[in-house]
Amino acid sequence: MTGTRAGLLRGTEDAAVNRDSTTPRRAVFGSWPTPLEPAPRLARALGLGADDLWVKRDDLTGLGGGGNKVRKLEWLCGAALADGATALVTTGGPQSNHARLTAAAGARLGLDVVLVLAGAPGSSTSGNLALDGLLGATVVWAGAAGPSELGSAAEQAAEELRKSGAVPAVIPFGGSSVLGAHGYAECGAELLDQAPDLATVVTALGSGGTMAGLIDPLGAERVLGVHCGAVPDPAGTVSELASGLTGSHCPPESLRVRLDQVGAGYGALTEPVMAAMTLAARTEGLILDPTYTGRAMAGLIAAVEEGDIRAGQRTVFLHTGGLPGLFGHPAAVARAQAATGTDGP
């Protein structure tokens, strides 16, 4: 791992890409390895031993507010640059962490960025959307679009860029592809160096690439994904990506996937998620978001209650970031603010 990273140069736009012809080119955005920190007060609150629970801080990846998409975008943007791209196009919801970090990656590389987002102007404010604007991205609103409609709208946006003389690269939803998943194979290797005795790493399961990448070095039995409602078939999505990455079939039934934290839907705040966010904040000063990391923590808590995660075993919670999205989630902001005893600014 150290040798691979040492082969990457930093500095100018040209030097921000791996030039080793034996591996795919990769842009360099993050600060690696990310820390692995103990969470003893949270562990004890859950009935675990003080040394049982640790947090992998992939919210501290350095680019554009941090988060797990940075690892994926290193590979995806490296490929885009190798193909001569002058613009990036990607898709997501109005509070997409992936869209925000694609905008940041484009700014770092001097590339134009077009974000094709579900919804309409005025349907969402603040949070990630504010940062998209600050980072210079152009937003195209796709209306009430599902994944296939968003994909079609992204291709249309890319075609418009081509007509103007640009060379667009379409980055997949969530950055999740076999290429993007290499970033989390690297993260799994970091974890094996930092905590070789880990029994379980718990991660939010959104578009699937993070969980799939972790499975490559760690094995399916050590990775617990908590479905967040971003894709209709989470196990099938991870299975396809992991199989492509490892080169051997990873059947959906071999995966550890929790489906119990979605509640009323992807954008809905549930009581277990709010409780998990509050507990993490008040025991460890750890801030989670209501869509991804809050759900992942709620799933971890449920797994402890059910005995799937047990005392005496090393558990790692993968903090995949997403803090800016909290400020674009009115229900979560209102609940957090109400806890202060005030009902206004």
C-alpha positions in Angstrom: 0.0 0.0 0.0 2.7 2.5 1.0 4.7 1.7 -2.1 1.8 2.1 -4.4 1.0 5.5 -2.9 4.6 6.6 -3.0 4.5 6.1 -6.8 2.0 9.0 -7.1 3.2 12.5 -7.6 1.5 15.5 -6.1 1.4 19.2 -7.3 0.5 20.2 -10.8 -2.5 19.0 -12.8 -0.2 16.9 -15.0 1.5 15.3 -12.0 -1.7 14.5 -10.2 -2.1 11.3 -12.2 -0.4 8.0 -11.7 1.9 7.4 -14.7 2.7 3.8 -13.9 1.7 2.1 -17.2 1.1 -1.2 -15.4 -1.9 0.1 -13.4 -4.9 2.3 -14.3 -4.1 5.9 -14.0 -5.4 7.6 -10.8 -5.8 11.2 -9.7 -4.6 12.0 -6.2 -7.1 13.8 -4.0 -7.0 12.3 -0.5 -4.7 12.0 2.5 -4.0 8.4 3.2 -4.3 6.3 5.2 -7.2 7.8 7.1 -7.1 7.4 10.9 -8.6 4.5 12.8 -9.8 5.9 16.1 -11.2 4.2 19.2 -14.8 4.9 20.4 -14.8 3.6 24.0 -17.7 5.6 25.3 -19.9 4.6 22.5 -18.8 1.0 22.8 -19.7 0.9 26.5 -23.1 2.6 25.8 -23.8 -0.3 23.4 -22.7 -3.0 25.8 -19.4 -3.7 24.1 -16.0 -3.7 25.6 -14.2 -0.3 25.6 -11.7 -1.6 23.0 -14.2 -3.4 20.8 -15.4 -0.5 18.6 -13.3 1.7 16.4 -14.1 4.3 13.7 -12.4 4.4 10.3 -12.4 8.2 9.6 -13.1 8.3 5.8 -14.9 11.6 6.5 -11.4 13.0 6.8 -10.3 12.3 3.2 -9.5 16.0 2.6 -11.2 17.0 -0.6 -14.4 19.1 -0.7 -15.7 18.3 2.7 -14.4 14.7 2.7 -16.2 11.4 2.5 -16.0 8.0 0.9 -16.5 9.1 -2.7 -13.0 10.6 -2.8 -11.4 7.1 -3.0 -13.6 6.2 -5.9 -13.1 9.5 -7.7 -9.3 9.1 -7.7 -9.7 6.1 -10.0 -12.6 7.4 -12.1 -11.1 10.9 -12.6 -7.7 9.3 -13.4 -9.4 7.4 -16.2 -11.2 10.5 -17.4 -8.0 12.4 -17.6 -6.3 9.6 -19.4 -9.2 9.7 -22.0 -8.6 13.5 -22.5 -11.8 14.6 -20.6 -12.4 18.4 -20.2 -15.6 18.0 -18.3 -17.3 15.6 -15.8 -21.0 14.7 -15.8 -22.6 12.7 -13.0 -26.0 12.1 -11.3 -27.6 12.0 -7.9 -30.2 13.3 -5.6 -30.3 17.0 -4.7 -28.2 16.4 -1.5 -25.8 13.9 -3.2 -22.4 13.6 -1.4 -21.1 12.1 -4.6 -22.2 15.1 -6.7 -20.6 17.5 -4.2 -17.3 15.6 -4.3 -17.4 15.3 -8.1 -17.7 19.1 -8.2 -14.7 19.4 -5.9 -12.7 16.9 -8.0 -13.5 18.9 -11.1 -12.4 22.1 -9.4 -9.1 20.5 -8.3 -8.4 19.3 -11.9 -9.6 22.3 -13.7 -12.5 20.5 -15.4 -16.1 21.7 -15.9 -18.7 19.8 -13.9 -22.3 19.2 -14.8 -24.5 17.6 -12.1 -27.8 16.0 -13.2 -29.9 15.9 -10.1 -33.4 14.5 -9.4 -35.9 17.1 -8.5 -36.7 20.7 -9.5 -35.2 24.1 -8.7 -36.2 25.1 -5.2 -36.9 21.6 -4.1 -33.8 21.5 -1.9 -31.6 24.2 -0.4 -28.5 24.5 1.7 -26.3 21.5 2.5 -24.5 19.8 -0.4 -26.4 21.9 -2.9 -24.9 25.1 -1.6 -21.4 23.6 -1.9 -22.1 22.4 -5.4 -22.6 26.1 -6.4 -19.6 27.3 -4.4 -17.4 24.7 -6.2 -18.6 26.0 -9.6 -20.7 23.1 -10.8 -23.6 23.5 -13.2 -26.8 21.8 -12.0 -29.3 20.3 -14.5 -32.6 19.4 -12.8 -34.1 16.2 -14.1 -37.5 16.2 -12.3 -39.0 13.1 -10.7 -36.4 10.8 -12.2 -35.3 7.4 -11.2 -31.9 5.8 -11.9 -32.6 5.0 -15.6 -34.1 8.5 -16.3 -31.1 10.1 -14.5 -28.7 8.1 -16.6 -30.5 9.1 -19.8 -30.4 12.8 -18.7 -26.7 12.5 -18.0 -26.0 11.1 -21.5 -28.0 14.0 -22.9 -26.0 16.5 -20.9 -22.8 14.9 -22.1 -24.0 15.1 -25.7 -24.7 18.8 -25.3 -21.2 19.3 -24.0 -19.8 17.4 -27.0 -21.7 19.7 -29.4 -19.9 22.7 -27.7 -16.5 21.1 -28.3 -16.0 19.7 -24.8 -14.9 16.1 -24.0 -17.1 14.9 -21.2 -16.6 11.9 -19.0 -19.8 10.4 -17.5 -19.0 9.4 -13.9 -21.4 6.6 -12.7 -24.1 7.1 -10.0 -22.4 7.2 -6.6 -19.0 6.6 -8.3 -19.9 2.9 -8.1 -18.3 0.8 -10.8 -15.7 -1.9 -10.8 -13.1 0.7 -11.4 -14.3 3.0 -8.6 -14.5 0.1 -6.2 -10.7 -0.2 -6.4 -10.7 2.7 -3.9 -12.4 0.6 -1.3 -10.2 -2.4 -1.9 -7.4 0.0 -0.9 -9.4 1.0 2.2 -9.8 -2.6 3.1 -6.0 -3.1 2.8 -5.5 -0.1 5.1 -7.8 -1.7 7.7 -5.9 -5.0 7.6 -2.7 -3.0 8.4 -4.4 -1.0 11.1 -6.6 -3.7 12.7 -5.6 -7.2 11.5 -7.9 -8.8 14.1 -11.1 -7.0 12.9 -14.2 -9.2 12.9 -16.7 -6.8 11.2 -16.6 -3.5 9.4 -19.9 -1.8 9.2 -20.6 0.5 6.3 -23.6 2.4 4.7 -24.7 0.6 1.6 -25.7 3.2 -0.9 -24.8 2.7 -4.6 -22.8 -0.4 -3.6 -19.2 0.4 -4.5 -17.9 0.9 -1.0 -19.1 -2.4 0.3 -18.0 -4.2 -2.9 -14.5 -2.8 -2.6 -14.1 -3.8 1.0 -15.1 -7.4 0.2 -12.1 -7.9 -2.0 -9.4 -7.8 0.7 -11.6 -8.6 3.7 -14.0 -11.3 2.5 -17.8 -11.1 2.5 -18.1 -12.5 6.0 -16.3 -9.5 7.6 -18.3 -6.7 5.8 -21.8 -5.7 7.1 -23.6 -3.3 4.8 -26.6 -1.3 6.0 -29.0 -0.6 3.1 -29.9 3.1 2.8 -32.6 2.9 0.1 -30.5 4.3 -2.8 -30.8 1.3 -5.1 -33.7 -1.2 -5.5 -31.5 -4.4 -5.2 -28.7 -3.7 -2.7 -27.4 -7.3 -2.5 -27.5 -7.8 -6.2 -25.8 -4.5 -6.9 -22.9 -5.3 -4.5 -22.7 -8.9 -5.8 -22.2 -7.7 -9.4 -19.6 -5.1 -8.4 -17.7 -7.4 -6.1 -17.7 -10.2 -8.6 -16.2 -7.9 -11.3 -13.6 -6.6 -8.9 -12.4 -10.0 -7.5 -12.8 -11.9 -10.7 -14.8 -14.7 -9.0 -18.5 -14.9 -8.4 -19.7 -13.3 -5.1 -23.3 -14.5 -4.7 -25.8 -12.1 -3.2 -26.8 -14.7 -0.5 -23.2 -14.7 0.8 -23.4 -11.0 1.7 -24.2 -9.5 5.1 -26.8 -6.9 4.3 -29.3 -5.3 6.7 -32.5 -4.0 5.1 -34.2 -2.7 8.3 -33.0 0.9 8.5 -34.6 2.4 5.3 -38.0 3.2 7.0 -40.3 5.2 4.8 -37.7 5.7 2.2 -34.3 7.1 1.2 -35.0 10.7 2.3 -37.0 9.9 5.4 -35.7 10.4 9.0 -36.5 7.5 11.3 -36.4 7.3 15.1 -33.6 4.7 15.2 -31.5 6.8 13.0 -32.1 10.0 15.0 -31.3 8.0 18.2 -28.1 6.7 16.6 -27.0 10.1 15.5 -27.6 11.5 18.9 -25.8 8.7 20.7 -22.7 9.0 18.5 -22.6 12.8 18.9 -23.0 12.7 22.7 -20.6 9.9 23.5 -17.8 10.5 21.0 -18.5 14.0 19.4 -19.0 12.1 16.2 -21.3 13.8 13.7 -23.3 11.5 11.4 -25.8 12.4 8.6 -29.4 11.1 8.5 -29.2 9.4 5.1 -26.1 7.2 5.2 -23.9 7.2 8.3 -26.8 7.6 10.6 -28.5 4.6 9.1 -25.2 2.6 9.2 -24.9 3.4 12.9 -28.5 2.4 13.6 -27.8 -0.8 11.8 -24.7 -1.4 13.9 -26.7 -0.8 17.1 -29.4 -3.3 15.9 -26.7 -5.8 15.1 -25.3 -5.6 18.6 -28.8 -6.0 20.1 -29.4 -9.1 18.0 -26.0 -10.6 18.8 -24.6 -10.4 15.2 -21.9 -8.1 16.6 -20.6 -9.2 20.0 -18.4 -8.1 22.8 -14.8 -9.2 22.7 -14.6 -8.8 18.9 -13.1 -5.9 17.0 -15.7 -4.0 15.1 -14.9 -1.0 12.8 -17.5 1.6 11.9 -16.7 3.1 8.5 -17.5 6.8 8.7 -18.2 7.6 5.1 -18.8 11.3 5.7 -21.8 13.3 4.5 -22.0 16.0 7.2 -23.0 18.8 4.7 -26.1 16.7 3.8 -27.3 17.1 7.4 -27.8 20.8 6.8 -30.0 20.1 3.8 -32.3 17.7 5.7 -35.0 19.9 7.3 -36.4 17.2 9.6 -33.0 16.3 11.0 -32.0 19.9 11.5 -35.3 20.6 13.3 -34.8 17.7 15.7 -31.2 18.6 16.4 -32.1 22.2 17.1 -35.1 21.3 19.3 -32.7 19.4 21.6 -31.1 22.8 22.5 -34.3 24.0 23.9 -34.8 26.7 21.2 -37.1 26.9 18.3 -35.4 29.5 16.3 -32.0 30.9 15.3 
